[in-house]
């Protein structure tokens, strides 16, 4: 019998903003705090950083960094070891933003359900930040 494959959460939206503007919202701590969580993020490959939620801290490390195009970081909290990958693709109307968080084990249904419910709300908050920011 083979082990069950890890689950992933994917959220994709077309946003009416250029990749550079979205990239700033994904990588500047004062903006990350508004739509996601308080953070000491810096866009430096291999850098450790934390996200601070009301329920605890998330330990992260920048794994991939291609400015304006892609960003990936580890996301470790409460027994969950996962990777969050952001991909920005320019479109005629702005940017297609794709987020995938992979690494949910079959015995982590609460974490998976939390991410499934949480990421669309984070995207909503990100869109509000983008609408205001310049």
Secondary structure, DSSP 8 states (H G I E B T S, - for coil): ------EEEEEEEEESS-HHHHHHHHH-HHHHHHHT-EE-----TT-EEEEEETTEEEEEEEEEEETTTEEEEEEEETTEEEEEEEEEEEETTEEEEEEEEEEE-TT-HHHHHHHHHHHHHHHHHHHHHHHH--
